[in-house]
Amino acid sequence: MVHNITSDRQERSLFHEVDIGFPDGRTVDVRELDSRHWELLKQFEYVAQKDHYVISAGQPTDFASVPRIFVWFIPTYGKYTKAAILHDYLCDLAKADKFSRRDADGVFRQAMRILDVAFLRRWIMWAAVRWGALFTPAGRKEWLRDAWLVILISIPVLAIVGPAAALVFATLLIWYVIEVAFWIPLELARLFKAKRNKHTKRVNVPRLSLRL
């Protein structure tokens, strides 16, 4: 994996005063690894205000890490998909103490603006990743510098989307109980057939997850 950050002077020389953004466009090529993770197939670049980032093929991503109860409000992919992959890359660097997690979140917000993500949505997503930063040692560094703004954004947003998210969670929980109620007799029937040396089909166990 290549991490390439040039100076502002070098950037101008290399890109001939190119605008901030993704020089190779907005499309991205990925391959599914499992139910939640994908892998970048073709490298892309991002030119920020002062730095230049190269995200190499093979970079893992889960796109936007949105809890399942909020995906109706902010899907895991959209206009911001490329920005989300860039953010995953910078967060990996932050975990290795090679980049600031605070700066990674800031670049994410900037990249979403370049990708025409609406003002409120990108600031909400920025606040969300700042909350997520609290779960890593690198992310907790300098977190308090943005705490007032993160809280200022989060309170009204949760007041609006919180009730709907609670309803989604309740629905998921009820549906999980229904799935388990169907699974139990099917699994018992399978075990009964297996004991009698009859052909059986696997009965997949239902799972309740707050992540897609």
N, C-alpha and C positions, 0 to 999 in steps of 0.2 A: 504494500500500500504506500503510495507516494504522498507526501505532504509538502506542497510547494507554495511558499509565501514569498513574494518578491517585494522589494521596496517600492515606494511610490514612484521614484524616478525610473526604476527598471520597468515598472508597470507601463508607464507612458511610452517607454522605448519599445516594449514588446507588443503592446496592443494599440499603439498610435492613437492615444487619447480615446480609446473605446469607452462607451458608456458603461456605467455600473450594471451588472446583470450576468446573464448566462450567454456567452458568445455563440454557443452552438445551438441556441434555441431552447424551447421549453419541453420538448419531448424527452423521454427517458426510457431506456431498455432494461427490463428486469426479468428475473426468473424466480419462480416460486420455490422455496426451500421446504417449507412446511405450512401449517395452517395460519401462522402468524408472521413468518419471516420470508423476506425476499433477498435477492442478490443482484447487484448492479452488473449488467453485462457489458456496458460500454462506458468508458470514463467520460466525465463532463467537467467543465470548469465554471468557476464563479469569480467574477471580478468585483471586489468590494471597493469601498472608498479609498483604502490604502493598500490592501492586500489582494493576492490572487491565489485561489484555492483550486487544487486539482484533486478530484474525487475519483479514485481508480476503480476499474472493474473489479468485482469481487467484494465491494463494500456491502456489508449486510444492512438491512433496514426493515423496520416494521411500519414504514411510512409515518403518519402522525399517530402517536401513541395515545389514542383517545379511549377512555373507559367505555365499556359497552353501553352503559346507561346514558351516555351523551352523544353517541354516534349519529343519532337523528338530528342533532343540532350542529355538530361538526364531524363530518365523515372522516374516515382514516385517510382518504385520498381526495384530491380535487385540484384546484389551481395551484395549491401549495405543495404538491407532491415532490417536486424537485427540491424545494426549500427544505422539506422534511428530511430528505436523504442527505442533503448538505448538513443539516443539523445533527443527524445521527453520526456523521463522520466527525464533526467538530466535537461532539460529546465524547466520542471514543478517544480523541486526542486529549480532552480534558481529564478523562479518567487516568490517562497515562502521564498527567502533569505536563503536557506539551502545549496546552492551550487553556485559556480561561473559560470556564463554563458560563460565566456572566456574559462574556463577549460572544460565545457561541449562540446564546439565546438572542442577543442583540442582532447578530448577523442573520439569524433565522427570521426575525421580524423585518429586517431590511429586505431580505430576499423575497419575502411574501409581498412586500410593496411593489417590487419590480415585477412580480408575477400577477399584478392587478388584483390581489386579495383585498377585499373591502376593509376600510379603516378599522371599524369596530372589531371585525372578526380577527384581524391580525393582532390587535392588541389583546384580545381575549386569549388567543392562542399563545401569545408571548407570556401572559400572566400564568397560563396553565403550565408551560414548561418551566417557569420560575418556581412554581410550587413543586414540580417534579424534581427540580434540582436539589431540594432539601433531602432527598433520599440517597444522595451520594456525597462522600466527603468533599470532592472537588466542587460540587454544586453549592455546598453550604458556605464556601468562601465568598465573602462580600455580599451574601444574600440580603443582609439587613439594609444595604444601600438602596435596594429597590422595594423593600417590604411595604412601605407606605403606599406606593403606586399599585403594587400587586393586590393589596387588600382593598384599595379604593376601587379597582376594577372588579374584583371578585364578588364583593358584597351585593351590588345591584344585579350582576349577572346570575348569581345563585338564587336571588330572590325571584327572578323571572323563570329560569329554567329548572330550578330545584324541584318544584312540585311535579313537573312532567317527568323529570329523571326518577323521582321517587315512585311514580306510577309505573314507569318502565321496569324498575327494579322489582316491584311487587308482581308485575306480570311475568317477568322472567322466573321469579321464584315459584309462582303458581304453576307455570308451565313445566318447570323442572319436577315438581311434585307429581304432576300428571304423567310425565314421561317415566318416572320411577315406578308409578303405579302400573303402567303397562309393561315395564321391563321385568318386574318381579315374576309374574306368572309365565312370561315367555322364557325367562332363564330357568325357572323350575321345570318347565316342560322340556327344555333342552337337556338338563341334567338327567331327567327321567329317561329320555331316549338314549342318552349316552350310556347309562347303566345297563340298558338292554341291548347295547351294541348296535344301535340304529344310527343311520346317518343324521347328523345334526348340522345346523347352521349357526355361526357365531351370532350372538345377540349383543350388540354394542351397548356399553354402559353409558347412560346419559350423564352429562357433567354440567354443573352450574359454574359458569365463569363470567367474571366481570370484564374480561378482555376478549376481543374477537380472535 
